[in-house]
């Protein structure tokens, strides 16, 4: 951020657990209510404007 | 200036730039970021692996961002810590092998995202993030995460914005640092086809 390189360290503890659980849910298609609402929200946001990548 | 949310008639053009001079008249209103964009972004473009883009509406730059290759790494001690009870146990069964299979994941870092001060509060930032996700889903199927170091100072914090965009902190706040590392899992493309 703003040109500063912050140290990359492995993610630990509860943070790592949350990531593992979410990746597991995505890879096994066992999405929970929060995951599904996140997808719905993203779909809604994508309809705000049209996008054109040049 | 009619650009408002929920109007699919407005097209936003995403264009990669190599020359930061196009941002000479772009101001996001956050002094530190504006200083960076106008004085250091060019050397950053020249010297890093990041790709910098501007977002235009009818030829006017309404936002800019940079994307960099990144890696999200999980500490390998966690598995042992969880098994001996030194770390919280997961809510899913230990017998699910996939749970511990991977410790490193390809990611793309959203290095900078700045919306023009004249175009804030119109949902552009959230839209840009969703579009970036879409592009990554289509072009880089191995990438499962979008990461960001959310900027925070005593007078400004982007953390709430990124939380609204479904980013989650991957660390505890560090008082001596003005950023917080956050991540977002990219759901597969199939969930967005309808």
gemmi code that builds the backbone of each chain (N, CA, C; Angstrom):
import gemmi

chains = {
    "A": [
        ("UNK", (0.829, -1.197, 0.000), (0.000, 0.000, 0.000), (0.866, 1.251, 0.000)),
        ("UNK", (0.588, 2.173, -0.904), (1.342, 3.416, -1.040), (2.845, 3.174, -1.138)),
        ("UNK", (3.195, 2.098, -1.822), (4.595, 1.823, -2.087), (5.346, 1.153, -0.963)),
        ("UNK", (4.723, 0.981, 0.179), (5.408, 0.324, 1.297), (5.208, -1.178, 1.222)),
        ("UNK", (6.310, -1.904, 1.320), (6.238, -3.354, 1.326), (6.104, -3.831, 2.757)),
        ("UNK", (4.947, -4.369, 3.132), (4.826, -4.912, 4.472), (5.196, -6.388, 4.431)),
        ("UNK", (5.693, -6.854, 5.540), (6.171, -8.227, 5.613), (5.033, -9.215, 5.398)),
        ("UNK", (5.284, -10.205, 4.543), (4.294, -11.255, 4.310), (4.553, -12.393, 5.289)),
        ("UNK", (3.625, -12.589, 6.188), (3.789, -13.684, 7.149), (2.583, -14.612, 7.024)),
        ("UNK", (2.778, -15.905, 7.281), (1.656, -16.833, 7.185), (0.526, -16.445, 8.144)),
        ("UNK", (-0.694, -16.689, 7.689), (-1.868, -16.356, 8.492), (-2.068, -17.456, 9.531)),
        ("UNK", (-2.360, -17.037, 10.767), (-2.389, -17.997, 11.873), (-3.747, -18.020, 12.574)),
        ("UNK", (-3.886, -19.006, 13.456), (-4.977, -19.059, 14.420), (-6.366, -18.997, 13.813)),
        ("UNK", (-7.244, -18.234, 14.453), (-8.633, -18.125, 14.020), (-8.746, -17.642, 12.579)),
        ("UNK", (-7.842, -16.739, 12.191), (-7.900, -16.202, 10.828), (-7.673, -17.321, 9.806)),
        ("UNK", (-6.674, -18.158, 10.067), (-6.371, -19.271, 9.166), (-7.514, -20.279, 9.149)),
        ("UNK", (-8.084, -20.514, 10.332), (-9.206, -21.469, 10.427), (-10.388, -21.007, 9.574)),
        ("UNK", (-10.711, -19.717, 9.666), (-11.830, -19.181, 8.881), (-11.581, -19.359, 7.386)),
        ("UNK", (-10.327, -19.119, 6.978), (-10.007, -19.247, 5.550), (-10.142, -20.699, 5.116)),
        ("UNK", (-9.587, -21.606, 5.912), (-9.679, -23.028, 5.561), (-11.132, -23.474, 5.451)),
        ("UNK", (-11.941, -23.023, 6.400), (-13.350, -23.426, 6.390), (-14.074, -22.896, 5.158)),
        ("UNK", (-13.775, -21.643, 4.795), (-14.477, -21.067, 3.652), (-14.030, -21.727, 2.342)),
        ("UNK", (-12.733, -21.957, 2.215), (-12.239, -22.639, 1.013), (-12.848, -24.039, 0.910)),
        ("UNK", (-12.958, -24.685, 2.052), (-13.570, -26.022, 2.064), (-15.021, -25.952, 1.585)),
        ("UNK", (-15.755, -24.960, 2.099), (-17.168, -24.816, 1.683), (-17.276, -24.533, 0.189)),
        ("UNK", (-16.393, -23.684, -0.317), (-16.442, -23.339, -1.749), (-16.086, -24.560, -2.594)),
        ("UNK", (-15.011, -25.252, -2.215), (-14.556, -26.385, -3.020), (-15.519, -27.574, -2.981)),
        ("UNK", (-16.259, -27.692, -1.900), (-17.191, -28.818, -1.776), (-18.640, -28.392, -2.047)),
        ("UNK", (-18.806, -27.138, -2.424), (-20.141, -26.586, -2.723), (-21.096, -26.701, -1.541)),
        ("UNK", (-20.547, -26.622, -0.357), (-21.388, -26.617, 0.849), (-21.460, -25.195, 1.395)),
        ("UNK", (-21.974, -24.299, 0.558), (-22.017, -22.889, 0.937), (-23.021, -22.663, 2.053)),
        ("UNK", (-22.666, -21.784, 2.970), (-23.607, -21.456, 4.037), (-24.421, -20.213, 3.651)),
        ("UNK", (-25.303, -19.797, 4.559), (-26.212, -18.690, 4.265), (-25.443, -17.410, 3.934)),
        ("UNK", (-24.378, -17.163, 4.684), (-23.574, -15.955, 4.477), (-22.895, -15.970, 3.102)),
        ("UNK", (-22.363, -17.136, 2.711), (-21.724, -17.252, 1.390), (-22.735, -16.951, 0.283)),
        ("UNK", (-23.932, -17.519, 0.435), (-24.955, -17.338, -0.608), (-25.392, -15.876, -0.708)),
        ("UNK", (-25.518, -15.221, 0.449), (-25.943, -13.817, 0.410), (-24.830, -12.938, -0.180)),
        ("UNK", (-23.574, -13.345, 0.018), (-22.445, -12.618, -0.585), (-22.512, -12.704, -2.108)),
        ("UNK", (-22.847, -13.876, -2.627), (-22.967, -14.053, -4.082), (-24.123, -13.222, -4.628)),
        ("UNK", (-25.249, -13.239, -3.919), (-26.417, -12.453, -4.345), (-26.077, -10.975, -4.390)),
        ("UNK", (-25.381, -10.505, -3.343), (-24.993, -9.094, -3.274), (-24.067, -8.721, -4.437)),
        ("UNK", (-23.080, -9.575, -4.712), (-22.132, -9.292, -5.801), (-22.855, -9.223, -7.141)),
        ("UNK", (-23.792, -10.143, -7.356), (-24.565, -10.118, -8.609), (-25.326, -8.802, -8.745)),
        ("UNK", (-25.896, -8.352, -7.629), (-26.665, -7.109, -7.641), (-25.749, -5.917, -7.950)),
        ("UNK", (-24.570, -5.902, -7.325), (-23.619, -4.804, -7.540), (-23.179, -4.760, -9.005)),
        ("UNK", (-22.977, -5.937, -9.611), (-22.510, -5.994, -11.000), (-23.521, -5.407, -11.980)),
        ("UNK", (-24.771, -5.286, -11.542), (-25.802, -4.735, -12.431), (-25.882, -3.209, -12.367)),
        ("UNK", (-25.083, -2.595, -11.477), (-25.157, -1.134, -11.333), (-24.783, -0.405, -12.609)),
        ("UNK", (-23.709, -0.858, -13.236), (-23.209, -0.197, -14.443), (-22.829, -1.274, -15.449)),
        ("UNK", (-22.599, -0.839, -16.675), (-22.013, -1.748, -17.664), (-20.500, -1.536, -17.623)),
        ("UNK", (-19.742, -2.594, -17.825), (-18.275, -2.479, -17.782), (-17.668, -2.899, -19.106)),
        ("UNK", (-16.628, -2.200, -19.495), (-15.920, -2.512, -20.725), (-14.421, -2.458, -20.455)),
        ("UNK", (-13.773, -3.630, -20.477), (-12.320, -3.683, -20.243), (-11.620, -3.497, -21.578)),
        ("UNK", (-10.728, -2.509, -21.659), (-10.014, -2.257, -22.920), (-8.640, -2.891, -22.890)),
    ],
    "B": [
        ("UNK", (-22.894, 15.795, -14.525), (-22.419, 14.592, -13.858), (-23.640, 13.769, -13.406)),
        ("UNK", (-24.035, 12.785, -14.234), (-25.275, 12.075, -13.960), (-25.041, 10.655, -13.450)),
        ("UNK", (-23.766, 10.271, -13.364), (-23.457, 8.889, -13.019), (-24.041, 8.491, -11.669)),
        ("UNK", (-24.991, 7.582, -11.697), (-25.597, 7.102, -10.463), (-25.646, 5.587, -10.486)),
        ("UNK", (-25.851, 4.993, -9.327), (-25.919, 3.547, -9.235), (-27.183, 2.999, -9.870)),
        ("UNK", (-27.185, 1.690, -10.121), (-28.342, 0.989, -10.666), (-28.779, 1.541, -12.021)),
        ("UNK", (-27.850, 1.964, -12.832), (-28.194, 2.405, -14.169), (-27.251, 1.723, -15.148)),
        ("UNK", (-27.715, 0.635, -15.737), (-26.879, -0.155, -16.618), (-26.574, 0.566, -17.930)),
        ("UNK", (-27.227, 1.707, -18.162), (-26.949, 2.458, -19.381), (-25.590, 3.146, -19.305)),
        ("UNK", (-25.099, 3.360, -18.075), (-23.791, 3.991, -17.924), (-22.704, 2.938, -18.036)),
        ("UNK", (-21.801, 3.184, -18.982), (-20.706, 2.246, -19.159), (-19.442, 2.799, -18.511)),
        ("UNK", (-18.788, 1.967, -17.748), (-17.492, 2.335, -17.182), (-16.417, 1.589, -17.958)),
        ("UNK", (-15.444, 2.332, -18.451), (-14.362, 1.736, -19.222), (-13.158, 1.495, -18.321)),
        ("UNK", (-12.647, 0.277, -18.351), (-11.468, -0.093, -17.569), (-10.279, -0.138, -18.527)),
        ("UNK", (-9.296, 0.693, -18.277), (-8.192, 0.823, -19.224), (-6.858, 0.766, -18.502)),
        ("UNK", (-5.981, -0.125, -18.936), (-4.658, -0.219, -18.296), (-3.808, 0.979, -18.706)),
        ("UNK", (-3.055, 1.511, -17.764), (-2.180, 2.645, -18.074), (-0.728, 2.304, -17.753)),
        ("UNK", (0.169, 2.920, -18.506), (1.610, 2.813, -18.228), (2.152, 4.168, -17.801)),
        ("UNK", (1.381, 5.218, -18.092), (1.843, 6.578, -17.834), (0.946, 7.238, -16.779)),
        ("UNK", (1.512, 7.496, -15.614), (0.723, 8.060, -14.505), (0.320, 9.516, -14.747)),
        ("UNK", (0.858, 10.119, -15.805), (0.509, 11.524, -16.107), (-0.987, 11.693, -16.374)),
        ("UNK", (-1.645, 10.631, -16.824), (-3.091, 10.749, -17.106), (-3.879, 11.034, -15.819)),
        ("UNK", (-3.213, 10.826, -14.674), (-3.887, 11.042, -13.386), (-3.549, 12.400, -12.766)),
        ("UNK", (-2.964, 13.269, -13.590), (-2.543, 14.582, -13.103), (-3.683, 15.353, -12.439)),
        ("UNK", (-4.871, 15.270, -13.001), (-6.023, 16.015, -12.456), (-6.964, 15.133, -11.643)),
        ("UNK", (-6.477, 13.951, -11.275), (-7.304, 13.026, -10.484), (-6.979, 13.216, -9.004)),
        ("UNK", (-8.009, 13.416, -8.216), (-7.831, 13.549, -6.766), (-8.913, 12.736, -6.061)),
        ("UNK", (-8.489, 11.891, -5.132), (-9.470, 11.097, -4.392), (-9.864, 11.780, -3.082)),
        ("UNK", (-9.107, 12.805, -2.681), (-9.447, 13.535, -1.464), (-8.737, 13.031, -0.224)),
        ("UNK", (-7.992, 11.931, -0.367), (-7.199, 11.431, 0.759), (-5.753, 11.852, 0.480)),
        ("UNK", (-5.254, 12.769, 1.281), (-3.985, 13.429, 0.963), (-2.841, 12.458, 0.690)),
        ("UNK", (-2.709, 11.451, 1.553), (-1.588, 10.517, 1.395), (-1.678, 9.776, 0.059)),
        ("UNK", (-2.896, 9.374, -0.308), (-3.062, 8.647, -1.569), (-2.853, 9.568, -2.761)),
        ("UNK", (-3.382, 10.790, -2.674), (-3.181, 11.737, -3.777), (-1.702, 12.053, -3.958)),
        ("UNK", (-0.979, 12.218, -2.853), (0.464, 12.468, -2.935), (1.169, 11.298, -3.622)),
        ("UNK", (0.776, 10.094, -3.231), (1.393, 8.906, -3.833), (1.116, 8.849, -5.334)),
        ("UNK", (-0.162, 9.064, -5.706), (-0.548, 8.972, -7.121), (0.231, 9.985, -7.967)),
        ("UNK", (0.411, 11.176, -7.427), (1.033, 12.235, -8.228), (2.554, 12.253, -8.159)),
        ("UNK", (3.135, 11.631, -7.146), (4.603, 11.736, -7.041), (5.333, 10.392, -7.134)),
        ("UNK", (4.662, 9.288, -6.808), (5.399, 8.022, -6.757), (4.809, 6.913, -7.629)),
        ("UNK", (3.596, 7.101, -8.119), (2.940, 6.010, -8.857), (3.734, 5.602, -10.093)),
        ("UNK", (4.329, 6.584, -10.799), (5.046, 6.255, -12.036), (6.205, 5.292, -11.768)),
        ("UNK", (6.988, 5.568, -10.731), (8.106, 4.658, -10.448), (7.583, 3.303, -9.986)),
        ("UNK", (6.434, 3.320, -9.319), (5.802, 2.060, -8.891), (5.381, 1.242, -10.117)),
        ("UNK", (4.795, 1.924, -11.117), (4.391, 1.237, -12.355), (5.626, 0.664, -13.052)),
        ("UNK", (6.700, 1.453, -13.071), (7.916, 1.038, -13.780), (8.621, -0.134, -13.095)),
        ("UNK", (8.605, -0.139, -11.769), (9.479, -1.049, -11.027), (8.787, -2.266, -10.405)),
        ("UNK", (7.478, -2.395, -10.556), (6.794, -3.519, -9.899), (6.076, -4.387, -10.934)),
        ("UNK", (5.584, -5.523, -10.467), (4.816, -6.431, -11.333), (3.350, -6.026, -11.431)),
        ("UNK", (3.003, -4.932, -10.795), (1.587, -4.539, -10.725), (1.118, -3.937, -12.034)),
        ("UNK", (-0.170, -4.129, -12.283), (-0.812, -3.519, -13.444), (-1.767, -2.450, -12.925)),
        ("UNK", (-1.632, -1.257, -13.481), (-2.453, -0.138, -13.013), (-3.520, 0.196, -14.053)),
        ("UNK", (-4.711, 0.455, -13.573), (-5.853, 0.727, -14.451), (-6.527, 2.028, -14.026)),
        ("UNK", (-7.166, 2.668, -15.008), (-8.081, 3.756, -14.685), (-9.476, 3.318, -15.109)),
        ("UNK", (-10.470, 3.870, -14.447), (-11.873, 3.606, -14.786), (-12.463, 4.925, -15.255)),
        ("UNK", (-13.014, 4.899, -16.470), (-13.523, 6.144, -17.058), (-15.027, 6.090, -17.274)),
        ("UNK", (-15.656, 7.257, -17.127), (-17.047, 7.432, -17.516), (-17.091, 8.614, -18.479)),
        ("UNK", (-17.501, 8.351, -19.690), (-17.523, 9.402, -20.727), (-16.196, 10.149, -20.811)),
        ("UNK", (-15.105, 9.433, -20.726), (-13.780, 10.029, -20.883), (-13.188, 10.607, -19.610)),
        ("UNK", (-13.986, 10.712, -18.559), (-13.486, 11.250, -17.285), (-13.033, 10.107, -16.377)),
        ("UNK", (-11.849, 10.247, -15.791), (-11.364, 9.204, -14.880), (-12.113, 9.309, -13.551)),
        ("UNK", (-12.847, 8.265, -13.207), (-13.630, 8.275, -11.969), (-12.986, 7.418, -10.873)),
        ("UNK", (-12.046, 6.548, -11.274), (-11.375, 5.702, -10.284), (-10.076, 5.172, -10.869)),
        ("UNK", (-9.187, 4.706, -10.011), (-7.964, 4.048, -10.457), (-7.640, 2.933, -9.470)),
        ("UNK", (-6.926, 1.923, -9.963), (-6.514, 0.835, -9.058), (-5.314, 0.119, -9.658)),
        ("UNK", (-4.627, -0.636, -8.817), (-3.508, -1.472, -9.266), (-3.710, -2.895, -8.765)),
        ("UNK", (-3.346, -3.839, -9.599), (-3.437, -5.258, -9.234), (-2.048, -5.886, -9.282)),
        ("UNK", (-1.708, -6.663, -8.264), (-0.394, -7.298, -8.187), (-0.557, -8.781, -7.888)),
        ("UNK", (0.353, -9.609, -8.399), (0.325, -11.020, -8.011), (0.614, -11.151, -6.521)),
        ("UNK", (-0.095, -12.053, -5.868), (0.079, -12.209, -4.425), (-0.080, -13.687, -4.069)),
        ("UNK", (0.235, -14.018, -2.862), (0.091, -15.392, -2.368), (-0.468, -15.323, -0.957)),
        ("UNK", (-1.467, -16.126, -0.702), (-2.021, -16.168, 0.654), (-1.521, -17.451, 1.311)),
        ("UNK", (-0.759, -17.315, 2.367), (-0.139, -18.479, 3.022), (-0.729, -18.687, 4.406)),
        ("UNK", (-1.021, -19.941, 4.711), (-1.531, -20.282, 6.037), (-0.430, -20.952, 6.835)),
        ("UNK", (-0.372, -20.655, 8.100), (0.682, -21.205, 8.951), (0.524, -22.714, 9.089)),
        ("UNK", (1.631, -23.439, 8.863), (1.530, -24.898, 8.901), (1.400, -25.444, 10.318)),
        ("UNK", (1.680, -24.626, 11.306), (1.534, -25.089, 12.692), (0.072, -25.216, 13.106)),
        ("UNK", (-0.825, -24.589, 12.334), (-2.219, -24.567, 12.741), (-2.836, -25.952, 12.894)),
        ("UNK", (-2.488, -26.837, 11.956), (-3.070, -28.173, 12.004), (-2.722, -28.849, 13.337)),
        ("UNK", (-1.430, -28.780, 13.692), (-0.986, -29.379, 14.943), (-1.646, -28.680, 16.138)),
        ("UNK", (-1.669, -27.336, 16.089), (-2.259, -26.577, 17.197), (-3.725, -26.945, 17.410)),
        ("UNK", (-4.438, -27.126, 16.297), (-5.866, -27.461, 16.419), (-6.044, -28.872, 16.992)),
        ("UNK", (-5.169, -29.772, 16.549), (-5.317, -31.154, 17.003), (-5.021, -31.303, 18.493)),
        ("UNK", (-4.073, -30.513, 18.992), (-3.756, -30.622, 20.425), (-4.608, -29.674, 21.283)),
        ("UNK", (-5.438, -28.881, 20.604), (-6.332, -27.992, 21.341), (-5.732, -26.639, 21.677)),
        ("UNK", (-4.553, -26.338, 21.132), (-3.929, -25.038, 21.389), (-4.545, -23.933, 20.535)),
        ("UNK", (-5.231, -24.335, 19.485), (-5.938, -23.364, 18.635), (-7.390, -23.830, 18.513)),
        ("UNK", (-8.315, -22.924, 18.255), (-9.722, -23.313, 18.165), (-9.929, -24.388, 17.103)),
        ("UNK", (-10.780, -25.352, 17.421), (-11.032, -26.420, 16.461), (-11.981, -25.931, 15.372)),
        ("UNK", (-11.800, -26.415, 14.158), (-12.700, -26.016, 13.080), (-14.091, -26.611, 13.276)),
        ("UNK", (-15.054, -25.986, 12.622), (-16.426, -26.489, 12.745), (-16.670, -27.685, 11.832)),
        ("UNK", (-15.731, -27.980, 10.960), (-15.894, -29.145, 10.102), (-14.965, -30.254, 10.571)),
        ("UNK", (-15.248, -31.476, 10.109), (-14.544, -32.624, 10.662), (-13.083, -32.664, 10.253)),
        ("UNK", (-12.228, -33.112, 11.155), (-10.814, -33.278, 10.842), (-10.606, -34.321, 9.745)),
        ("UNK", (-11.574, -35.207, 9.594), (-11.425, -36.284, 8.621), (-11.538, -35.786, 7.184)),
        ("UNK", (-12.042, -34.566, 7.000), (-12.107, -34.019, 5.648), (-10.703, -33.610, 5.221)),
        ("UNK", (-10.104, -34.428, 4.358), (-8.691, -34.230, 4.008), (-8.435, -32.880, 3.353)),
        ("UNK", (-9.403, -32.415, 2.568), (-9.185, -31.154, 1.855), (-8.937, -29.990, 2.804)),
        ("UNK", (-9.400, -30.143, 4.027), (-9.297, -29.041, 4.972), (-7.853, -28.612, 5.192)),
        ("UNK", (-6.941, -29.578, 5.188), (-5.536, -29.245, 5.458), (-4.638, -29.409, 4.235)),
        ("UNK", (-5.202, -29.795, 3.092), (-4.369, -30.124, 1.942), (-3.501, -28.953, 1.504)),
        ("UNK", (-4.123, -27.809, 1.308), (-3.385, -26.658, 0.780), (-3.077, -25.635, 1.868)),
        ("UNK", (-1.863, -25.109, 1.793), (-1.505, -24.033, 2.724), (-1.158, -22.744, 1.992)),
        ("UNK", (-0.973, -22.845, 0.677), (-0.661, -21.647, -0.084), (-1.631, -21.523, -1.246)),
        ("UNK", (-2.141, -20.332, -1.428), (-3.152, -20.099, -2.452), (-2.765, -18.901, -3.308)),
        ("UNK", (-2.964, -19.050, -4.609), (-2.736, -17.902, -5.496), (-3.729, -16.808, -5.158)),
        ("UNK", (-3.263, -15.579, -5.212), (-4.128, -14.438, -4.914), (-3.730, -13.265, -5.803)),
        ("UNK", (-4.615, -12.334, -5.941), (-4.318, -11.057, -6.584), (-4.520, -9.979, -5.522)),
        ("UNK", (-3.532, -9.110, -5.392), (-3.662, -8.026, -4.421), (-4.192, -6.769, -5.103)),
        ("UNK", (-5.228, -6.223, -4.524), (-5.717, -4.915, -4.936), (-4.838, -3.898, -4.203)),
        ("UNK", (-3.791, -3.436, -4.912), (-2.782, -2.623, -4.233), (-3.302, -1.231, -3.914)),
        ("UNK", (-4.023, -0.646, -4.827), (-4.615, 0.681, -4.606), (-5.979, 0.696, -5.233)),
        ("UNK", (-6.894, 1.318, -4.574), (-8.194, 1.617, -5.188), (-8.556, 3.014, -4.715)),
        ("UNK", (-8.692, 3.913, -5.653), (-9.050, 5.290, -5.302), (-10.169, 5.743, -6.226)),
        ("UNK", (-11.223, 6.296, -5.634), (-12.338, 6.839, -6.409), (-12.228, 8.358, -6.375)),
        ("UNK", (-12.462, 8.989, -7.503), (-12.394, 10.452, -7.578), (-13.313, 11.072, -6.524)),
        ("UNK", (-12.826, 12.130, -5.877), (-13.631, 12.769, -4.820), (-14.946, 13.299, -5.380)),
        ("UNK", (-14.997, 13.560, -6.698), (-16.231, 14.055, -7.320), (-17.233, 12.938, -7.610)),
        ("UNK", (-16.807, 11.680, -7.472), (-17.683, 10.556, -7.832), (-17.869, 9.570, -6.679)),
        ("UNK", (-17.615, 10.026, -5.463), (-17.810, 9.138, -4.314), (-19.298, 8.994, -4.013)),
        ("UNK", (-19.631, 7.988, -3.209), (-21.009, 7.728, -2.760), (-21.942, 7.364, -3.913)),
        ("UNK", (-21.403, 6.784, -4.962), (-22.243, 6.366, -6.087), (-22.125, 4.871, -6.342)),
        ("UNK", (-21.427, 4.173, -5.448), (-21.304, 2.726, -5.591), (-20.236, 2.308, -6.583)),
        ("UNK", (-19.378, 3.256, -7.003), (-18.369, 2.923, -8.015), (-17.296, 1.989, -7.440)),
        ("UNK", (-16.824, 2.267, -6.225), (-15.770, 1.447, -5.618), (-16.187, -0.009, -5.494)),
        ("UNK", (-17.398, -0.240, -5.001), (-17.882, -1.611, -4.826), (-18.055, -2.292, -6.189)),
        ("UNK", (-18.533, -1.511, -7.175), (-18.692, -2.063, -8.522), (-17.335, -2.450, -9.102)),
        ("UNK", (-16.350, -1.585, -8.936), (-15.002, -1.867, -9.466), (-14.459, -3.160, -8.860)),
        ("UNK", (-14.632, -3.335, -7.563), (-14.149, -4.566, -6.921), (-14.863, -5.794, -7.500)),
        ("UNK", (-16.176, -5.699, -7.668), (-16.930, -6.835, -8.229), (-16.485, -7.137, -9.655)),
        ("UNK", (-16.185, -6.102, -10.436), (-15.711, -6.303, -11.804), (-14.319, -6.947, -11.819)),
        ("UNK", (-13.468, -6.508, -10.905), (-12.132, -7.116, -10.805), (-12.272, -8.610, -10.501)),
        ("UNK", (-13.148, -8.919, -9.543), (-13.391, -10.329, -9.206), (-13.809, -11.113, -10.451)),
        ("UNK", (-14.737, -10.545, -11.201), (-15.239, -11.207, -12.403), (-14.122, -11.470, -13.396)),
        ("UNK", (-13.284, -10.470, -13.578), (-12.173, -10.603, -14.531), (-11.215, -11.719, -14.088)),
        ("UNK", (-10.927, -11.755, -12.796), (-10.022, -12.795, -12.291), (-10.664, -14.178, -12.464)),
        ("UNK", (-11.958, -14.278, -12.162), (-12.655, -15.567, -12.307), (-12.531, -16.118, -13.723)),
        ("UNK", (-12.638, -15.206, -14.697), (-12.614, -15.619, -16.103), (-11.184, -15.902, -16.570)),
        ("UNK", (-10.239, -15.076, -16.169), (-8.890, -15.148, -16.742), (-7.899, -15.969, -15.929)),
        ("UNK", (-8.156, -16.155, -14.645), (-7.195, -16.853, -13.802), (-7.940, -17.765, -12.828)),
        ("UNK", (-8.317, -18.939, -13.347), (-9.159, -19.837, -12.541), (-8.437, -20.403, -11.318)),
        ("UNK", (-7.091, -20.320, -11.312), (-6.362, -20.859, -10.148), (-6.378, -19.880, -8.971)),
        ("UNK", (-6.768, -18.659, -9.243), (-6.737, -17.639, -8.190), (-8.017, -17.706, -7.355)),
        ("UNK", (-7.860, -17.887, -6.069), (-9.036, -18.041, -5.205), (-9.247, -16.878, -4.246)),
        ("UNK", (-8.295, -15.921, -4.256), (-8.415, -14.824, -3.285), (-8.103, -13.473, -3.914)),
        ("UNK", (-8.820, -12.476, -3.451), (-8.455, -11.084, -3.695), (-8.009, -10.551, -2.337)),
        ("UNK", (-6.818, -9.959, -2.285), (-6.321, -9.436, -1.013), (-6.171, -7.920, -1.090)),
        ("UNK", (-6.113, -7.310, 0.059), (-5.942, -5.855, 0.111), (-5.295, -5.496, 1.443)),
        ("UNK", (-4.518, -4.424, 1.445), (-4.072, -3.854, 2.723), (-4.867, -2.576, 2.899)),
        ("UNK", (-5.912, -2.657, 3.685), (-6.828, -1.516, 3.839), (-6.141, -0.398, 4.602)),
        ("UNK", (-6.218, 0.779, 4.044), (-5.553, 1.946, 4.621), (-6.329, 2.453, 5.833)),
        ("UNK", (-5.619, 2.743, 6.906), (-6.281, 3.289, 8.097), (-5.333, 4.251, 8.794)),
        ("UNK", (-5.847, 5.414, 9.104), (-5.084, 6.408, 9.860), (-6.025, 6.912, 10.957)),
        ("UNK", (-5.541, 7.745, 11.861), (-6.454, 8.284, 12.890), (-7.614, 9.067, 12.286)),
        ("UNK", (-7.460, 9.573, 11.060), (-8.522, 10.407, 10.470), (-9.271, 9.733, 9.324)),
        ("UNK", (-8.786, 8.581, 8.885), (-9.425, 7.919, 7.736), (-9.249, 6.415, 7.859)),
        ("UNK", (-10.282, 5.671, 7.479), (-10.160, 4.217, 7.452), (-10.973, 3.651, 6.298)),
        ("UNK", (-10.337, 2.783, 5.512), (-11.027, 2.115, 4.404), (-11.558, 0.752, 4.844)),
        ("UNK", (-11.329, 0.389, 6.104), (-11.686, -0.963, 6.556), (-13.194, -1.209, 6.443)),
        ("UNK", (-14.010, -0.246, 6.831), (-15.468, -0.408, 6.745), (-15.932, -0.622, 5.319)),
        ("UNK", (-15.321, 0.091, 4.385), (-15.673, -0.076, 2.971), (-15.365, -1.501, 2.512)),
        ("UNK", (-14.169, -1.978, 2.857), (-13.800, -3.327, 2.409), (-14.651, -4.400, 3.100)),
        ("UNK", (-15.017, -4.156, 4.345), (-15.918, -5.111, 5.014), (-17.258, -5.165, 4.293)),
        ("UNK", (-17.746, -3.997, 3.861), (-19.010, -3.948, 3.099), (-18.881, -4.747, 1.802)),
        ("UNK", (-17.672, -4.782, 1.270), (-17.411, -5.542, 0.041), (-17.038, -6.996, 0.352)),
        ("UNK", (-17.306, -7.438, 1.572), (-17.115, -8.830, 2.007), (-15.647, -9.239, 2.148)),
        ("UNK", (-14.776, -8.281, 2.396), (-13.406, -8.630, 2.768), (-13.382, -8.913, 4.268)),
        ("UNK", (-12.470, -9.804, 4.671), (-12.330, -10.198, 6.073), (-10.883, -9.955, 6.514)),
        ("UNK", (-10.662, -9.420, 7.707), (-9.269, -9.260, 8.171), (-8.552, -10.608, 8.274)),
        ("UNK", (-7.275, -10.611, 7.939), (-6.480, -11.838, 8.098), (-5.426, -11.663, 9.169)),
        ("UNK", (-5.549, -10.622, 9.951), (-4.619, -10.360, 11.047), (-5.287, -9.416, 12.047)),
        ("UNK", (-4.708, -9.361, 13.241), (-5.161, -8.370, 14.215), (-4.555, -7.015, 13.848)),
        ("UNK", (-5.243, -5.916, 14.154), (-4.660, -4.604, 13.853), (-3.317, -4.420, 14.558)),
        ("UNK", (-2.355, -3.840, 13.841), (-1.040, -3.547, 14.418), (-0.944, -2.031, 14.593)),
        ("UNK", (-0.864, -1.556, 15.850), (-0.937, -0.114, 16.112), (0.093, 0.718, 15.358)),
        ("UNK", (1.263, 0.132, 15.098), (2.326, 0.915, 14.459), (2.227, 0.924, 12.932)),
        ("UNK", (1.232, 0.218, 12.394), (1.119, 0.152, 10.929), (-0.178, 0.802, 10.479)),
        ("UNK", (-0.140, 1.477, 9.327), (-1.342, 2.172, 8.870), (-2.138, 1.383, 7.835)),
        ("UNK", (-1.972, 0.063, 7.849), (-2.797, -0.786, 6.983), (-3.234, -2.024, 7.760)),
        ("UNK", (-4.309, -2.656, 7.266), (-4.771, -3.929, 7.828), (-4.947, -4.900, 6.669)),
        ("UNK", (-4.302, -6.060, 6.760), (-4.410, -7.048, 5.691), (-5.798, -7.692, 5.727)),
        ("UNK", (-6.435, -7.739, 4.564), (-7.771, -8.335, 4.463), (-7.809, -9.213, 3.206)),
        ("UNK", (-8.778, -10.098, 3.141), (-8.896, -10.990, 1.982), (-10.365, -11.210, 1.648)),
        ("UNK", (-10.571, -11.669, 0.434), (-11.917, -12.034, -0.002), (-11.797, -13.303, -0.834)),
        ("UNK", (-12.604, -14.303, -0.523), (-12.594, -15.533, -1.309), (-13.368, -15.295, -2.594)),
        ("UNK", (-12.810, -15.755, -3.714), (-13.484, -15.602, -5.004), (-14.304, -16.860, -5.279)),
        ("UNK", (-15.604, -16.708, -5.310), (-16.469, -17.847, -5.622), (-16.314, -18.188, -7.107)),
        ("UNK", (-16.444, -19.478, -7.466), (-16.275, -19.876, -8.858), (-17.291, -19.196, -9.792)),
        ("UNK", (-16.910, -19.133, -11.058), (-17.711, -18.443, -12.078), (-19.122, -19.015, -12.191)),
        ("UNK", (-19.250, -20.308, -11.969), (-20.564, -20.949, -12.176), (-21.661, -20.313, -11.309)),
        ("UNK", (-21.285, -19.737, -10.185), (-22.285, -19.113, -9.320), (-22.807, -17.810, -9.897)),
        ("UNK", (-22.136, -17.316, -10.928), (-22.516, -16.000, -11.482), (-23.094, -16.108, -12.877)),
        ("UNK", (-23.354, -17.315, -13.322), (-23.961, -17.504, -14.630), (-25.461, -17.690, -14.460)),
        ("UNK", (-26.219, -16.702, -14.870), (-27.681, -16.884, -14.894), (-28.327, -15.876, -15.837)),
    ],
}
model = gemmi.Model(1)
for chain_id, residues in chains.items():
    chain = gemmi.Chain(chain_id)
    for i, (resn, *xyz) in enumerate(residues, 1):
        res = gemmi.Residue()
        res.name, res.seqid = resn, gemmi.SeqId(i, " ")
        for name, pos in zip(("N", "CA", "C"), xyz):
            atom = gemmi.Atom()
            atom.name, atom.element = name, gemmi.Element(name[0])
            atom.pos, atom.b_iso = gemmi.Position(*pos), 0.0
            res.add_atom(atom)
        chain.add_residue(res)
    model.add_chain(chain)
structure = gemmi.Structure()
structure.add_model(model)
structure.setup_entities()
